[in-house]
Amino acid sequence: MNVQSIKAQLKELKMHTAYQEIDSVVQKQNSKTIHFGWVADLFSREIDARKERAVQIRIMRADFPEITALETFDWQFNPSIDKDAVENLATLDFVTHNQIVLLLGKPGTGKTHIATALGVKAVYQAHRVFSTSLKRLIALIATAKAKNTLDALFKKILSARLWILDDWGIITMQSHIAEEVFDLLDRRRHCGALILTSNRDVDEWHSMFPDPVIASAAIDRIFDRPHIITFDGDSYRLKGKRPI
């Protein structure tokens, strides 16, 4: 372990004064008796602890419905799901390029599990994630409008590198809410990626919006070169509950 390695750790820890002064301090010492191993180990532990705290903070702020992982997904239950496509998404290249992922199909087939697992993976890659259901997003917007805090809410959402929007298509929005949702979708493409899950046919999505013009524009934003994975098969929620 040498001075340059210690300096790299000091820089990562943002210990700016120590970074600037370490060369001067070392020069005053007998270089033959200086051992940096224990210092490097100590700094490594501090760096690891800070990274873990940062991960936990991002997980808390993401507000995931649960913590899931791709490793715990039962691929054998519905083998028609494209595992290769999901694992390709796990590289998070779609996040880097502000792209959209659509997980579409029947209820209970694992869409939320996969979406959340990708979100958790993004958190561990130091990305901010905003996770919500459509119903909750509508409630957040309505509350923010009533309290005149919509700008703060939008700032929080738009600061996330990845959005997860679950259960799209199940609720018809009022006009003033639909306009804000469209505004978010329109602004997202310049600053973040999106994972959207839905168990409704795409043809039904127009009915969510009172204004057909906004409906068409919003759906056009969602289908801007998306990665689409369909989820068929039986429901995990009914696994073991069917009558014989």
N, C-alpha and C positions, 0 to 999 in steps of 0.2 A: 504494500500500500504506500503510495507516494503523495506528495503535496498536491499534485494536480487532481488526484482522486478526491482528496479532502475538499479542495476548492469547488469541485463539481457538486459535492454534497451541500456545501455551504450555500452555493448559488441556488440549488433546488429548495433549500430551507429558507431562502430569502434572508439570510444572515449577512447583510451587505457589508457591515463594518468588519466583521471577522473575515469575510472574503477579501476585502481590500488590504487587511493588515497581516494576513497569515504569512506572506512571504517575508515581511519585515521581522515578524516574531521568530520564524524559523531560522533566519540568518543570524540571530543573536544566540542561538542554541548550538550545542555541539551536535552536528548532523549525524555523527556516528552513534549517538545514544538515543536518538529520537525514534520512537516506535509508534506508528500511526494506526496499527491494527485495531486496538481497542476503541480509538476515537471513531474510526470508520464504522465499526459495529454499532456504537452508540448512536451515531447519526443515522445509520440505516434503520434502526428501530424507530427513531423519531419520524423519519420519512414515511415508513410503513404505517405508523399510527396516524399520521396526518392524512394519508391517502384513505385509510379506512374510515376516519371520521368524515371526510369529504363525501365518500360513497354513501354513508348512512344519512347524511344531510340531504343528498340528492334523492335518495330513496324516499325519505320522509316528504320532501317537497313534491315529488312526482305523484304521491298519493295513489299508488297502485292498489287495486282491489285486493290483491294478494301477491305474494312473491312466488314466481314460478320459474322454471328452467326448462330448456329444451331437453336436457338429459332425463327429466322425469316425465316426458310426454310419452304416452303409450301409442307408439306407431303401429303396433299390430292390431289394435282395436278397429281402426279404420284405415286399412292399408292403401286405400285409393288416394289418400292425401299425399301430395308431392313432397316427399322428405327432402329430396335434393334441392328443390326450389327454396324450401324453408332454410336449409343449411346455407344456401347461397346468400339469403337475406341476413343470416347471422354474421356475415363478414362486415355488415353495416356500411357497405358501399353506398347503399341507397340513402343513408343518412348524410354521408359526405356530399352527395349530389342533390340534396333537397328533393328526393323523389317520393312517390306515393306507393304505398302497399295496400292492396285491397284483399281482405280475407272474407270471402263470401261463402255462404252456405247455410245448412240447416242448424237450428239451435242445438247447443250441447255437444257439438262435434269438435271443440277444442280451439276455436278461433281466439277467444279471450286468453286462454293459456298461452298460445303461441305469441300473440301480440304483447302480452305482459312480459314473457320471457325475453323477447327482443328488446323491450324497454329496459329491463333489468340489465341486460348485456350492454346496452348503450350507456347506462349509468356507470357501469364499471369501466367503460371506455372514456369516462370523464365528460359525458354529454348530459346536459340538462334535459329532463323529460317532463312533459305535461300529460297526465293520463286522466281521462274522464269518460263518462258515458254521455250520450246525447242528452238524456234527461237531466243529468247533473249540470251539463254545460248550459242548458236553457235556464235552469234555476240560478246558476251563477250570474248569467247575463242579466236576468230579470232583477235580481237583488242589487247588482252593481248599478243598473240604471236607476233604481229607486233611491239608492244612496249617493248617486252622482259620483261613483267610483269606477266607471267603466274604463277610463283611461288606465287606471292602475291594474285592473284585471287584464286588459289587453296587453299591457307591458309585460306582465308576468307570463302570459301565454306565448307571446311573440319572442320572449327571451329564451324559450325552450328550443333546443336543437331538434327534438323529436316530439311530435304530438301523437297520442294514442286516443282515438275517438271510437268508443265502443257502442254497439247497439244502434248504429245509424239506420234511420228509416222507420223507426217504430212510433214516432211521435210527430204529429202535425204542429208546426210552429205558428205562432201569431206573427203578423207582418213585421212588427217592430223588432222581434227576436230574429226572424229569418233574415232580415237585412244585416244584422250584426254578425250572424253566422256566416253569411256570404262574404262580408268584409274580412273576417278572419281567414276564410279559405283563400280569398284573393291575395291577402298580404302574406300568407304563409309561404307561398312558392318562392319568395325572395329571401327567406331566412331559416327555413326548417323543413324537415321531412315529416311525413304523416303516415300512420298506420290506421286504417279505418276498417272496422268489422261490421258486417250486416247479415241478418238472416232473412231480409226481404229482397224480393226480385228488384233488379235495377229499374224496371218499368214502374214500380210503385214509388220510387223516390220523389217523383214530381209532386205527388200528393202531400209531401211534407211542407211545401212552400205555397202560401196563398197566392203569390204572384208567379205566374208561369214563366215570365221573363227571368226573374231571379232564380227560379228553379232550374231553368236550362243553363244559365250562366254558372250556377254553383256546381251542377253535375259536370259541366264542361271542365271546370277547374279540377274536379276529383279524377276525371279520366284523362288527365294530362300525362300521357305515357306512363301509366301505372304498372306495377308488378301485381298480377292477379293470381290468387290461389283459391281454388274452390274446395270446400269441405263437404263431402258427402258421407253417407253412412249413418250408423246408429248414434244415438245420443249417449254420451258418457254419463249424463245425469240419471239416465234410466238403466244404466248397467246394473244387473243383478236384481232389478225391481220388476221385471216383466213377469207376468203370470206364466206358469208352465202350461 
